């Protein structure tokens, strides 16, 4: 599986997560040209309405809840940061769900 690895017993599907992130409509025009570490804030992709659209998309697509205190550049400023953040949230949600 390209872009996947087993980390701590869980599958780390970075490429799959990144691909799903880039399906968000805010990335329609430039998503495939963005480098993983390019600042989304500096590229002016994440204005207030774009950020709201991204949060709604992430919550619906990945079935996660995003707290206001989590909407910071550390989590949202690049595709790489978003990918890590989403993977961490998905793992947390999976641990919290009853089996």
N, C-alpha and C positions, 0 to 999 in steps of 0.2 A: 504494500500500500504506500504510494509515494506521498511524502509529506505527513506521514503518520508514524507514531512511535508509541510504545507502551511505556507509560511513566507512572510509577506507583500503582500498577495494576489497572490503570485506566488508559484508554486509547486517546492519544493526543493527535487530533486531526486538524492541524493548523491550516493546511491548504483548503480543506473542506469548509472550515469556519470562515476563512478569508473569502472564499468564493461566495458564500451565503451573505456575508457582510456587503460585498460589492453589488449584490442584487438590490440593495436599497435604492429607491429612486433618486436620492440626492447624489448618487455616484454615476447616474446614467451617462453624463457627458464625459467625465474624466476618470472614472473608476479604474479602467484598465491601464491608464497612463500613470496613475499614482504609484510612487514607490512606497514600500512598507513603512518607512520612517519619515516620509514627508508630512509636514505639519498641516493638518486639515484646517486649523485656525488661520494660519498664514495663507493658505490657498483659498481662503474665504469660502470654504465649502460649508463650514458650520457657523452660520449666523443663528439667530434665535429660532427662526422657523425651521431651519435645516436641522438644528439640534433636536427640536421637538419631534420632527418627522423621523429622525434616526432612532430616538428613544422608543417611540411607538413601534417602529419596525423591529427593533431588537427584542422588545418585550414579547411581541406577537410571534416572531419567527423562532426565537430560542426559548420561549416560555420561561422568561426570567422576570424578576421585578427589580427595577433600578431606582434606588433611593436618590433623593435630591443631593445628598452629601457625596454621592459617588460620581456625579457629573462634574468632573474636574479634568484638567488637561492630562494628568497622570494616566487617566483611563480612556480619554476620548480624543487626544490630539493627533493620532496617526492610526493607520490601518494596523500596524503591529501592536500598538497599545490597545486598540479596540479588540483585536483578536485575543490577546492574552486576557483582557478583562472579561470578555464573553465566555471564554473557556473556563475561567475561574468561577464565574457566576453559575454556569451550567453545572459544574461539578458541585458547587454548594447546594444548588437546588436539588440535585440528584441525591445528595446525602440527606437532605431534609425530608424528602418524599418517603412515605411509608412503603415498605416492600411487601 
